[in-house]
């Protein structure tokens, strides 16, 4: 069954510039793994965000892809909101893409799916 694909950006630094500990990042990725059965780290990038007070915040982030069952979307949003608090962020970027993810099993020697 096809699952909606989400892209989220996980900051690698707190807003004060200090590095987010590896254990915190690993905990977040493990929660995604438990919820979705996997995730993909697409790389890192840098982006800017206008803070509530109008200042510009530049973040270096990990781009994470995850596909969840439709009924697990609220749980995904709770995990992201929890980590927004842990990371002391005003918000975290979470994008539901227009695409879906399917996991295709290999064909057997006879040409049918296993």
Secondary structure, 3 states (H helix, E strand, C coil): CCEEEEEEEEECECCCCCECCHHHHHHHHHHHHHHHCCCEEEEEEEEEEECCCCCEEEEEEEEEEEEECHHHHHHHHHHHHHHHHHCCCCCCCEEEEEEEECCCCCECCCCCEC
